Amino acid sequence: MAGSIAERLSELGIELPTAPRPVAAYVGYVRQGDLLFVSGQLPMVDGKVAVTGLLGRDLGMEEGAAAARICAINLVAQANAACGGDLDAVTRVVKLSG
């Protein structure tokens, strides 16, 4: 992971994990030409789902935010893997869904 995005992640204290392996019948990402499609990510840490439950019922706001952060970091890790470790190859994000 080289370049300005890697530097910014480091400044923020974010260390990207190895892109999590899918836990069902899907793939983590697909490249089609110059486009990259990343699947939805679970709050996986060390190969295990770290957080489960429904926000407001099983989880408070802080726990939900922590789970969302893990998912977002895993999403960036998938993009990093798809780009061969060079996130600076990403020039535009067209759509994010949550």
N, C-alpha and C positions, 0 to 999 in steps of 0.2 A: 504494500500500500504506500505508494510514493506520491509526492506532490502536495499542493496546497490544502486539499481536503483532508489528507492524512494529518497534516500539521495542525489543522483546526480541530480535528477530533482529538488529537493528543493534547492540545491546549485545554480542551473541555474535560479532559480526564476520561475520555471514552476509548476503551480498548475493544476493538471488534473481535467477536469470537469467530471460530470457524463457522461457516454457514451451516445452520442446523439442517439435519436430514429430515425429509418429509416423514410424517407419522402415519400417512394413509396413501391412497392411490392418486398422488399428484407429484409434480416436480417443483422444486424451489424457484426456478426461473426458466424462462424460454427467451432465447434471442432470435429475432426474426429480422434479418437485415440489420439496419441501424437502430432497431427498436428492441427494448428490453422489457419484458413483462415479468414482474416478481409476484409470486403467490402471496396470499395472506400469511402472516406469521403468528405463531403461538408464542407465549412467554416461556420459551425453552431456555433452560440453563443447564449446561453439562449433559445434554441429551435427555433431559426430563422436563415435563411441564412444571414450572415453578409456582404458578398461581392458577387456581381454578375458582369458579363461583360467579355469581351475578352481582354486579355493582349495585349497591343500595340494599341488597339482601344479605349477601355473604361477605362482601368487601366494602370497606370504607373508601372515601375519595383518595386517600394517600396510597392505599394498597392498589386501587385501580390505576392510579397514575404510575405507580412503579411497574405494574404489569404492562401498561401501554408503552412505557419507556423500553422495557425488555423487547417487546414486539418490534418497535421502531429500530432498535439497534440490530435485531436479527434481520430486518428488512434491508438495512444498509449492508450488513454482512453478505446477504445474498447478492446484492448488486455488486459488491466488491469481488465476490467469487466470479460472477458473470463477466466482469471486466478484467479478469486476470490480475487482480490486485491493484488496479489503477482507477480509483474512483474519479480522477480528473477526466477520464474518458466520457463521463456522463456530462452532457451539455445542457440537458433540459429535462425537467420532470413535468410530464403532461398531466398525470392524474394520480391522486392519492385517495384511497378509500379506507374507511375505518369502521 
